[in-house]
Amino acid sequence: MGFFHDWLKGRKAFSTQEQVDNVLNGMISSSHSTNLHHLSMLFSEIPELITRTFQLKTGQEAALVYMEGLVDKKAITMDILRPLLFQELNENDFWESAVSIGHIKKVQKWSEIEQALLNGKSILFMDGQLTALEMETQGWPQRGIEEPKVESSLKSSHQGFTETASQNIALIRRYIPSRELKVREFTVGERASAKISMLYLADVTNEDVIQEMACRIKSLKVDAILSTGGLKELIEDNPYTPFPQLSITERPDTAAFKLLEGRVAVVVDRSPGVLLGPMTFSTFFRTMDDYGVRSVAVSFIRLLRFMSFFIAIFTPALYIAMISFHYEVVPLKLLLTLGESREKVPFPPIFEALEMEVVLEMLREAGVRLPAPIGQTIGTVGGIVIGQAAVQAGLVSNVMVIVVSITAIASFIIPDLEMSAGIRLLRFPMMLIASVFGMVGIMIGMMVVIIHLLSLESLGVPYSSPISPLHISDMKDTFIRLPLRLMKKRPLSVRPRQLKRQGNKEEGG
């Protein structure tokens, strides 16, 4: 009996789904009652759907349908219901001048009506009409424009992107008020569709880059795109490398600067991050604040960042290699200090280093997940207390604590969080290979990293540019930054259509 009940229930559900599919594939009816019946079938068990039926002065029945919580109720009351109920209308001008909403569109397909309602639009049905009116009434909850939490600003704008795509595009247009700033829109997601907008400068960005990004977005077949990070992982060239090939920014000035260089920006609705590409390895070591400070100071900071890249990856490995294999290269006085420091430590250097590095990562993750005041306390106090207790207990040496501290500080200097995370990840295989092969292993690991960087691409652009292939003019803004007056050309690595950004701008530079 139970089996028959389940079978009957399954048959009923299947039959209902067939009816829903038939409705979605069809057109609306001129019968008012039929349209309302189809609405109740499509949006069954969705109490947010509001259907307001009323009668016009002409005697016709009408229904206004919208999703509560996704619409601006003031706009619905003042711009739709009030003129419909109190103005004299006739059938000829009803669709053109009845309501005062900015954007109006006639729709006939139920599939379009379903998506419009779910995206916060309102639909107006009228008895006897074979078309419905789609109106822009979106008004979902949203936060105001605030300062970015992750990308701090010293000398630049303090505005950050929000979760609304239209606001983010408007913020970028404030920086680039040009008709050449084009926007291509895509809808991605089989179950929960998201609007994705691709921005580029038509007279600057290379057409191959535009087409490559557009093709990757259009080829996506997923349930939903819930964040810019998820989109990034789906469209980047190599998802298995620790090095990011596309960048995510929360700052409109950064997005505008990259667009002016000839790159592409992708705005995902419901996400406060904007995707930028193509990117090269050196671009992850730059910030927007670099262009608001004198070039001499910025050049020193740039060199410090690139130095920190090597320090963060190889310092623990060098310590392990020298203590385990190559202690003869250490000066005698320093060697005696190291020996005294490790006298009571019962573990080999590799376990000592792994122990401290794992604890450091745990403290960092705890500091990120906890509320800001508590997280800062955990990160600072926890590191000091645990490090001192570990030394006193004889689990690690004093020198190991210093090495781990230097490594952590070096990784935090990297401006991009994803690049910093990839660098911290690389330090673990480097430590393991150094514990087995010493300096030879470190050299092999370094060559593998360099070869891997040379093999990567970002939207068809070599990741190691401008070093390989070599572009001399791009070196003005790579390891150091020359004065802005000398950087007259856009980066050659992205192959821009218009090369000059200062002076006379001619086609092709």
C-alpha positions as CSV (number, residue, x, y, z in Angstrom):
1,M,0.0,0.0,0.0
2,G,2.9,2.4,0.9
3,F,4.6,1.6,-2.4
4,F,1.4,2.4,-4.4
5,H,1.1,5.7,-2.5
6,D,4.7,6.7,-3.3
7,W,4.2,5.7,-7.0
8,L,1.0,7.7,-7.2
9,K,2.7,10.7,-5.5
10,G,5.5,10.5,-8.0
11,R,3.1,10.3,-10.9
12,K,1.3,13.3,-9.7
13,A,4.5,15.3,-9.2
14,F,5.6,14.3,-12.7
15,S,2.3,15.4,-14.2
16,T,2.5,18.8,-12.4
17,Q,6.0,19.3,-13.8
18,E,4.8,18.5,-17.3
19,Q,2.0,21.1,-16.9
20,V,4.5,23.7,-15.7
21,D,6.9,23.0,-18.6
22,N,4.0,23.4,-21.1
23,V,3.0,26.7,-19.6
24,L,6.6,28.0,-19.7
25,N,6.9,27.1,-23.3
26,G,3.7,28.9,-24.2
27,M,2.3,32.4,-24.5
28,I,-0.1,34.2,-22.2
29,S,-3.8,34.0,-22.8
30,S,-6.3,36.8,-23.4
31,S,-8.4,35.2,-20.6
32,H,-7.7,36.9,-17.3
33,S,-8.7,33.9,-15.3
34,T,-6.4,31.6,-17.3
35,N,-3.4,33.8,-16.7
36,L,-4.0,33.9,-13.0
37,H,-4.4,30.1,-12.9
38,H,-1.1,29.7,-14.8
39,L,0.6,32.1,-12.3
40,S,-0.6,30.1,-9.3
41,M,0.7,26.9,-11.0
42,L,4.2,28.4,-11.8
43,F,4.6,30.0,-8.3
44,S,3.0,27.4,-6.1
45,E,4.1,27.4,-2.5
46,I,5.8,30.9,-3.0
47,P,3.9,33.2,-0.6
48,E,6.0,36.2,-1.7
49,L,4.1,36.4,-5.0
50,I,1.6,39.2,-4.7
51,T,-1.3,39.4,-7.2
52,R,-3.3,42.6,-7.0
53,T,-6.5,42.5,-9.0
54,F,-8.5,45.6,-9.8
55,Q,-10.9,47.1,-12.3
56,L,-10.1,50.0,-14.5
57,K,-12.6,52.8,-15.2
58,T,-13.1,51.3,-18.6
59,G,-14.5,48.3,-16.9
60,Q,-11.6,46.0,-17.8
61,E,-10.2,43.6,-15.3
62,A,-6.4,44.0,-14.6
63,A,-3.9,42.3,-12.3
64,L,-0.5,43.6,-11.1
65,V,1.9,40.8,-10.1
66,Y,5.2,41.2,-8.2
67,M,7.4,39.5,-5.7
68,E,7.3,41.0,-2.2
69,G,10.7,42.0,-0.9
70,L,12.2,42.4,-4.4
71,V,10.3,45.5,-5.5
72,D,10.0,49.2,-4.6
73,K,6.5,49.4,-3.1
74,K,6.5,53.2,-3.3
75,A,7.1,53.1,-7.1
76,I,4.3,50.5,-7.5
77,T,1.8,52.6,-5.5
78,M,2.6,56.0,-6.9
79,D,3.7,55.2,-10.5
80,I,1.5,52.2,-11.4
81,L,-1.6,51.7,-9.2
82,R,-2.5,55.4,-8.7
83,P,-2.6,56.3,-12.4
84,L,-4.3,53.1,-13.3
85,L,-7.1,53.6,-10.7
86,F,-7.7,57.3,-10.9
87,Q,-6.8,58.4,-14.5
88,E,-9.2,58.2,-17.5
89,L,-7.7,55.7,-19.9
90,N,-8.6,54.2,-23.2
91,E,-7.5,51.0,-24.8
92,N,-5.4,52.8,-27.5
93,D,-3.0,54.7,-25.2
94,F,-3.1,52.3,-22.2
95,W,0.2,50.5,-23.0
96,E,2.1,53.7,-23.8
97,S,1.1,56.3,-21.2
98,A,-0.8,54.6,-18.4
99,V,2.1,54.3,-15.9
100,S,5.1,56.5,-15.3
101,I,7.8,53.8,-14.7
102,G,11.0,54.6,-16.6
103,H,11.5,51.3,-18.5
104,I,8.5,49.4,-19.9
105,K,8.5,46.3,-22.1
106,K,5.8,44.2,-23.7
107,V,6.1,40.5,-23.1
108,Q,4.1,37.5,-24.3
109,K,6.1,34.4,-23.2
110,W,5.6,32.9,-19.8
111,S,9.3,32.1,-19.5
112,E,10.1,35.8,-19.8
113,I,7.5,36.7,-17.2
114,E,8.8,34.1,-14.8
115,Q,12.4,35.5,-15.0
116,A,11.1,39.1,-14.8
117,L,9.2,38.4,-11.6
118,L,12.1,36.6,-10.0
119,N,14.4,39.5,-10.8
120,G,12.2,42.1,-9.0
121,K,10.1,43.4,-11.9
122,S,6.4,43.8,-12.0
123,I,4.0,42.4,-14.5
124,L,0.7,44.0,-15.5
125,F,-2.0,41.7,-17.1
126,M,-5.2,43.0,-18.6
127,D,-8.2,41.0,-19.6
128,G,-8.6,40.6,-23.3
129,Q,-4.9,41.5,-24.1
130,L,-2.4,39.0,-25.5
131,T,0.5,40.9,-24.2
132,A,1.5,41.9,-20.6
133,L,3.5,44.9,-19.4
134,E,6.9,44.3,-17.8
135,M,8.0,47.2,-15.6
136,E,11.3,48.0,-13.8
137,T,10.4,48.2,-10.1
138,Q,13.4,46.5,-8.5
139,G,13.9,47.6,-4.9
140,W,15.5,44.8,-3.0
141,P,17.5,45.5,0.3
142,Q,21.0,46.8,-0.4
143,R,23.7,48.5,1.5
144,G,25.2,51.9,0.7
145,I,28.6,52.6,-0.8
146,E,31.2,52.1,1.8
147,E,35.0,51.9,2.0
148,P,36.4,48.5,0.9
149,K,37.2,46.2,3.9
150,V,39.9,44.2,2.2
151,E,41.7,46.7,-0.1
152,S,42.6,49.6,2.1
153,S,43.2,53.0,0.5
154,L,45.9,55.5,1.5
155,K,46.0,58.1,-1.2
156,S,43.1,57.0,-3.5
157,S,39.4,56.8,-3.5
158,H,37.6,55.4,-0.4
159,Q,34.5,54.2,-2.4
160,G,33.9,50.4,-2.7
161,F,31.7,48.3,-4.9
162,T,28.3,47.0,-3.6
163,E,26.2,43.9,-4.4
164,T,24.2,45.7,-7.1
165,A,25.6,45.5,-10.6
166,S,24.0,48.7,-11.9
167,Q,25.6,50.7,-9.0
168,N,29.0,49.1,-9.7
169,I,28.8,50.0,-13.4
170,A,27.8,53.5,-12.5
171,L,30.8,53.8,-10.2
172,I,33.1,52.8,-13.0
173,R,31.4,55.2,-15.4
174,R,32.1,58.1,-13.0
175,Y,35.8,57.4,-13.5
176,I,35.5,56.8,-17.3
177,P,32.7,59.0,-18.7
178,S,33.3,57.9,-22.2
179,R,31.0,56.5,-24.9
180,E,33.8,54.1,-25.7
181,L,33.2,52.3,-22.4
182,K,31.0,49.4,-23.7
183,V,29.0,46.9,-21.7
184,R,28.0,43.4,-22.8
185,E,25.4,41.6,-20.7
186,F,25.1,37.8,-20.2
187,T,22.7,35.7,-18.2
188,V,24.4,32.7,-16.6
189,G,22.8,30.0,-14.4
190,E,20.4,27.2,-15.1
191,R,18.6,27.3,-11.8
192,A,19.4,30.7,-10.4
193,S,20.3,33.0,-13.2
194,A,22.7,35.9,-12.6
195,K,23.3,39.0,-14.8
196,I,27.0,39.3,-15.7
197,S,28.2,42.5,-17.4
198,M,31.5,42.7,-19.2
199,L,33.0,46.2,-19.5
200,Y,35.8,47.3,-21.9
201,L,37.0,50.3,-23.8
202,A,36.1,49.6,-27.5
203,D,39.0,51.7,-28.9
204,V,41.6,50.4,-26.5
205,T,41.0,46.7,-25.6
206,N,42.2,44.1,-28.0
207,E,39.4,42.3,-29.8
208,D,40.8,38.9,-29.1
209,V,40.8,39.5,-25.4
210,I,37.1,40.7,-25.6
211,Q,36.0,37.6,-27.6
212,E,37.9,35.2,-25.4
213,M,36.3,36.5,-22.2
214,A,32.9,36.6,-23.8
215,C,33.2,33.0,-25.1
216,R,34.2,31.7,-21.7
217,I,31.3,33.4,-20.0
218,K,28.8,32.2,-22.6
219,S,30.0,28.6,-22.4
220,L,29.3,28.2,-18.7
221,K,26.6,25.7,-17.9
222,V,26.1,25.8,-14.1
223,D,23.3,25.9,-11.6
224,A,24.2,29.4,-10.4
225,I,27.0,32.0,-10.1
226,L,26.9,33.2,-6.5
227,S,30.1,35.1,-6.3
228,T,32.8,36.7,-8.5
229,G,35.3,34.2,-7.0
230,G,33.2,31.3,-8.3
231,L,33.1,32.8,-11.8
232,K,36.8,33.4,-11.7
233,E,37.6,29.8,-11.0
234,L,35.3,28.6,-13.8
235,I,36.8,30.8,-16.5
236,E,40.5,31.1,-15.6
237,D,43.1,29.2,-17.7
238,N,44.6,26.9,-15.1
239,P,42.5,26.2,-11.9
240,Y,45.2,24.0,-10.4
241,T,48.0,26.5,-10.1
242,P,48.6,28.4,-6.8
243,F,49.0,31.6,-8.8
244,P,45.9,33.6,-9.7
245,Q,45.5,34.5,-13.4
246,L,42.6,36.9,-12.9
247,S,42.2,39.6,-10.2
248,I,39.2,40.6,-8.1
249,T,39.0,44.2,-6.8
250,E,36.5,46.0,-4.6
251,R,37.7,49.4,-5.7
252,P,36.2,51.3,-8.7
253,D,39.3,53.3,-9.2
254,T,41.4,50.2,-9.6
255,A,38.9,48.8,-12.1
256,A,38.9,52.0,-14.1
257,F,42.7,52.1,-14.2
258,K,42.9,48.5,-15.5
259,L,40.3,49.3,-18.1
260,L,42.3,52.3,-19.3
261,E,45.3,49.9,-19.6
262,G,43.3,47.8,-22.1
263,R,42.0,45.1,-19.8
264,V,38.4,43.8,-19.3
265,A,36.3,44.1,-16.2
266,V,33.5,41.7,-15.4
267,V,30.7,42.7,-13.0
268,V,28.6,40.0,-11.3
269,D,25.3,41.0,-9.9
270,R,24.9,40.2,-6.2
271,S,28.7,40.3,-5.7
272,P,30.8,43.3,-4.5
273,G,33.9,42.2,-6.4
274,V,34.8,43.0,-10.0
275,L,36.8,40.6,-12.0
276,L,39.8,42.0,-14.0
277,G,41.8,40.4,-16.8
278,P,44.1,39.5,-18.4
279,M,46.6,39.8,-15.6
280,T,50.3,39.1,-15.5
281,F,52.5,38.0,-12.5
282,S,53.9,41.5,-11.9
283,T,50.4,43.2,-11.8
284,F,49.6,41.4,-8.5
285,F,52.5,43.4,-6.8
286,R,50.9,46.8,-7.7
287,T,48.3,48.8,-6.0
288,M,46.3,51.9,-7.0
289,D,48.1,53.8,-4.2
290,D,51.4,53.4,-6.1
291,Y,50.2,56.0,-8.6
292,G,49.5,58.6,-5.8
293,V,52.9,58.5,-4.2
294,R,56.3,59.8,-5.6
295,S,58.0,57.3,-7.9
296,V,61.2,57.0,-5.8
297,A,59.2,55.8,-2.7
298,V,57.0,53.5,-4.8
299,S,60.0,51.9,-6.5
300,F,61.5,51.0,-3.1
301,I,58.2,49.5,-2.0
302,R,57.9,47.5,-5.2
303,L,61.4,46.1,-4.8
304,L,60.5,45.2,-1.2
305,R,57.4,43.3,-2.4
306,F,59.3,41.3,-5.0
307,M,62.0,40.5,-2.3
308,S,59.2,39.4,0.0
309,F,58.0,36.9,-2.6
310,F,61.3,35.0,-2.4
311,I,61.6,35.5,1.4
312,A,58.1,34.1,2.0
313,I,58.7,31.0,-0.1
314,F,62.4,30.1,0.5
315,T,63.4,31.3,4.0
316,P,62.1,28.3,6.0
317,A,63.5,26.0,3.3
318,L,66.9,27.6,3.5
319,Y,67.0,27.3,7.3
320,I,66.2,23.6,7.0
321,A,68.8,23.0,4.3
322,M,71.6,24.8,6.2
323,I,70.9,23.1,9.5
324,S,70.5,19.7,8.0
325,F,73.0,19.6,5.2
326,H,75.1,22.7,4.7
327,Y,76.0,23.9,8.2
328,E,79.6,24.5,6.9
329,V,78.4,27.6,5.0
330,V,77.2,29.2,8.3
331,P,79.7,31.4,10.1
332,L,81.2,29.8,13.2
333,K,79.8,32.2,15.7
334,L,76.3,32.0,14.2
335,L,76.6,28.2,14.0
336,L,77.4,28.1,17.7
337,T,74.4,30.2,18.4
338,L,72.2,27.9,16.3
339,G,73.5,24.9,18.0
340,E,72.9,26.3,21.4
341,S,69.4,27.3,20.4
342,R,68.6,23.8,19.1
343,E,70.3,22.0,22.0
344,K,67.0,21.1,23.8
345,V,64.9,20.6,20.7
346,P,64.2,16.9,20.1
347,F,62.8,17.2,16.6
348,P,64.7,17.5,13.3
349,P,64.4,21.0,11.6
350,I,61.7,19.9,9.1
351,F,59.2,19.0,11.9
352,E,60.2,22.1,13.8
353,A,59.5,24.3,10.8
354,L,56.2,22.5,9.9
355,E,55.0,22.7,13.4
356,M,55.4,26.5,13.6
357,E,54.2,27.1,10.1
358,V,51.0,25.1,10.7
359,V,50.4,26.9,14.0
360,L,50.9,30.3,12.3
361,E,48.3,29.4,9.6
362,M,45.9,28.3,12.2
363,L,46.3,31.6,14.1
364,R,45.8,33.5,10.9
365,E,42.7,31.7,9.9
366,A,41.3,32.1,13.4
367,G,42.0,35.8,13.3
368,V,40.1,36.1,10.0
369,R,37.0,34.2,11.1
370,L,36.5,35.8,14.5
371,P,35.1,39.3,14.9
372,A,37.6,42.0,14.2
373,P,38.5,43.1,17.8
374,I,38.8,39.5,19.0
375,G,40.6,38.4,15.8
376,Q,43.3,41.0,16.2
377,T,43.8,40.0,19.8
378,I,44.0,36.3,18.9
379,G,46.5,36.9,16.2
380,T,48.9,39.1,18.2
381,V,48.6,37.7,21.7
382,G,48.3,34.1,20.5
383,G,51.5,34.3,18.4
384,I,53.5,35.8,21.2
385,V,52.3,33.4,23.9
386,I,52.5,30.2,21.8
387,G,55.9,31.1,20.4
388,Q,57.4,31.9,23.8
389,A,55.8,28.8,25.4
390,A,57.1,26.6,22.6
391,V,60.6,27.8,23.1
392,Q,60.5,27.4,26.8
393,A,59.1,23.9,26.4
394,G,62.0,23.0,24.1
395,L,59.7,22.2,21.1
396,V,61.2,24.8,18.8
397,S,64.3,27.0,18.8
398,N,64.5,30.7,19.1
399,V,65.9,31.0,15.6
400,M,62.9,29.1,14.2
401,V,60.5,31.5,15.8
402,I,62.4,34.4,14.1
403,V,62.4,32.6,10.7
404,V,58.7,32.0,10.9
405,S,58.0,35.6,11.9
406,I,60.0,37.0,9.0
407,T,58.2,34.6,6.7
408,A,54.8,35.7,7.9
409,I,55.6,39.4,7.6
410,A,57.0,38.9,4.1
411,S,53.8,37.1,2.9
412,F,51.6,39.9,4.4
413,I,53.4,42.5,2.3
414,I,52.0,41.1,-0.9
415,P,49.0,43.3,-1.9
416,D,46.8,40.7,-3.4
417,L,45.3,38.2,-1.0
418,E,45.1,35.3,-3.5
419,M,48.7,35.7,-4.5
420,S,49.7,35.9,-0.8
421,A,47.8,32.7,-0.2
422,G,49.5,30.9,-3.1
423,I,52.9,32.0,-1.8
424,R,52.2,30.7,1.6
425,L,51.1,27.4,0.1
426,L,54.4,27.0,-1.9
427,R,56.5,27.3,1.2
428,F,55.4,23.8,2.4
429,P,56.7,21.7,-0.6
430,M,59.8,23.8,-0.6
431,M,60.5,22.8,3.1
432,L,59.9,19.2,2.3
433,I,62.2,19.1,-0.7
434,A,64.9,21.0,1.3
435,S,64.7,18.4,4.1
436,V,65.5,15.7,1.6
437,F,67.9,17.2,-1.0
438,G,69.1,20.4,0.8
439,M,70.2,23.3,-1.4
440,V,70.0,21.2,-4.5
441,G,66.3,20.6,-3.8
442,I,65.7,24.3,-3.3
443,M,67.3,25.1,-6.6
444,I,65.2,22.4,-8.3
445,G,62.1,23.8,-6.7
446,M,62.9,27.3,-7.7
447,M,63.4,26.2,-11.4
448,V,60.1,24.3,-11.3
449,V,58.3,27.5,-10.0
450,I,59.9,29.7,-12.7
451,I,59.1,27.2,-15.5
452,H,55.6,27.0,-14.2
453,L,55.2,30.8,-14.3
454,L,56.6,30.9,-17.8
455,S,54.0,28.3,-19.0
456,L,50.9,30.1,-17.6
457,E,48.6,32.4,-19.6
458,S,45.8,34.7,-18.8
459,L,43.2,35.0,-21.5
460,G,45.9,34.3,-24.1
461,V,48.4,36.8,-22.6
462,P,51.7,35.3,-21.3
463,Y,51.6,35.4,-17.5
464,S,55.3,36.2,-17.2
465,S,55.1,39.3,-19.4
466,P,56.9,41.8,-19.6
467,I,59.9,39.6,-18.7
468,S,59.0,36.8,-21.1
469,P,58.3,37.9,-23.8
470,L,60.5,40.9,-23.0
471,H,58.8,44.3,-23.4
472,I,61.3,47.1,-22.5
473,S,58.7,49.8,-22.3
474,D,56.6,47.9,-19.8
475,M,59.6,47.6,-17.4
476,K,58.9,51.3,-16.5
477,D,56.1,50.0,-14.3
478,T,57.2,46.5,-13.2
479,F,59.9,46.2,-10.6
480,I,60.1,49.9,-10.2
481,R,57.8,52.8,-11.2
482,L,59.2,55.6,-13.2
483,P,57.5,59.1,-13.1
484,L,54.1,59.1,-14.7
485,R,55.2,61.6,-17.4
486,L,57.6,58.9,-18.8
487,M,54.9,56.2,-19.0
488,K,53.4,57.3,-22.2
489,K,52.4,53.9,-23.5
490,R,49.9,51.3,-22.3
491,P,51.2,47.8,-21.4
492,L,52.3,46.0,-24.5
493,S,51.5,42.6,-22.8
494,V,47.7,43.1,-23.3
495,R,48.2,44.1,-26.9
496,P,46.0,47.3,-26.8
497,R,44.5,48.8,-30.0
498,Q,45.5,52.3,-28.9
499,L,49.1,52.2,-27.6
500,K,49.6,55.8,-26.5
501,R,47.9,57.1,-23.3
502,Q,49.7,60.4,-23.2
503,G,50.3,62.8,-26.1
504,N,48.6,62.4,-29.5
505,K,46.5,59.3,-29.6
506,E,46.5,57.7,-33.0
507,E,45.2,54.3,-34.2
508,G,47.6,51.6,-33.3
509,G,49.7,54.0,-31.2
